[in-house]
Amino acid sequence: MNNFCEFSVYQLLECIRKDNVKATDIAHSVIDRYNNIEPKVSGFAHFDKDILLERAAILDSQSREEHSPAGSMLFKIPVVVKDNICVYDELTTCASKILEGFRPPYDATVVKKLKESGALLVGKANMDEFAFGSSCETSCYGPTKNPYDSERIPGGSSGGSAALTASDQTVLALGSDTGGSIRQPAALCGVVGLKPTYGRVSRYGLIAFGSSLDQIGPITRDVTDCAMLLNIIAGYDEMDSTSADTAVPDYTKALLDDVKGLRIGIPKEYFIDGLDQDVRARIDDAILVLKELGAKFKEISLPHTEYAVSVYYIVGCSEASSNLARFDGVKYGFRRQAESGKQSLIDMCKDTRGAGFGLEAKRRIILGTYSLSSGYYDAYYLKAQKVRTLIKKDFEKAFSDCDIILTPTVPTPAFKIGEKIKDPLSMYLSDIFTIPANLAGIPAISLPCGYSNDGLPIGLQLMAKHFDEETLIRAAYTYEQNSKWKRIKPKL
């Protein structure tokens, strides 16, 4: 049987058009791949074959023209959705016991747009619990494995979305990015991941971690698919008070093989002593490729970068503490009740939260509650917000002299499962290069730029000014089309 998920969006659409491939054919292909590959990857949080086949049958009963003209480019295309994005009446648990059995009564806006486009929703991707992690190890369903080495992590928190895309179990995936959770796993799994500008994509229906940081974005195998998926999910949404009422261009028109005269900044703060040698070598190679294509490079400084991780874990944990206060066992999800039946409401909430949240979730709730508590608010949260403003101003100044900022996505290739799970600080530093873009609210993309000597993927990160995803896509596409290495399929 053909594995239709090996194709790009364009290739699969051509196959559907020329060979009259049915959605049910594609669904059976997905199921076959799932049966053979998923035990080696563990990328799904929820996968229901019957629901998948039912959705495929409905699509086969429809015509492409029945779906929105702009969105029909995804008709019958398989898409996986991260488990913190609501899908109507489908298990959505944030990979946490506390949301056991929760089925949302509505679709997230991005899911609604996917359905309107005729996309084939495949299932829910595994993730770090409530997106708290950089390795996809904190899920209540167990860790996801890197398709290139089953002993290594796929990155987090959107590790399932990246691993399923890299292992050809889906064509497209949605992730969420609060401090690098799309870009970091994309880099470690050898795929493309884009965090849009804050407000570019609706957060309605995304179960919040850090409300001022979270963004939904695409994870794909190439930049063209990334642009096509961004076309579908971007746009103003009145259901999201943080959604930007800004015109959305056709991102596929930015797929131009041309960076002549593009000004690219290289921030000295991102090329630190701890940067892995293989990562440094691949980034240097990428810089050389873009130079030969006519891009202009300049060393720049983002002086407050050293404070980014500290600021992020104060702001992010504070917002998480507030957002997760709603999970108390009263209205939905998991509830811990005393065996005797005699239990006060307060005790029930305490017992439920104590048993329902994992260690990392508890750690972040405690950190956030402490930062917001009386007597510490000014010393921690308020000061962190002031430094966040300085980080944002660093980027504004940099973009007055350059169009794009180029950095590594992650300091090292994927580390081994269990290697850092008991060392939170070391784990947190995995996101040192991705966090600043979230704090500043700017768009950023990670794309493959080669492999380590051990055959592990390495990612190149590009950042642009607010709402300039077009320039990001143009630069990323140009590099992708002209890089000398070829994508090595994981040996599964």
PENOR-V183803 format. One record per helix or strand of 2 or more residues. SS is the DSSP state (H for helix, E for strand). FROM is the first residue (numbers start at 1). TO is the last residue. If there is no record, write none. Layout:
# PENOR-V183803
SS_FROM_TO + SS_FROM_TO
This chain:
# PENOR-V183803
H_4_6 + H_9_19 + H_23_41 + E_44_46 + H_49_60 + H_64_66 + H_72_74 + E_78_82 + H_97_99 + H_109_117 + E_120_125 + H_129_131 + H_159_166 + E_172_177 + H_183_189 + E_192_195 + E_215_220 + H_223_233 + H_251_254 + E_263_267 + H_268_270 + H_277_292 + E_296_300 + H_305_326 + H_345_356 + H_359_372 + H_378_398 + E_404_408 + H_424_431 + H_435_440 + E_444_451 + E_457_463 + H_469_482
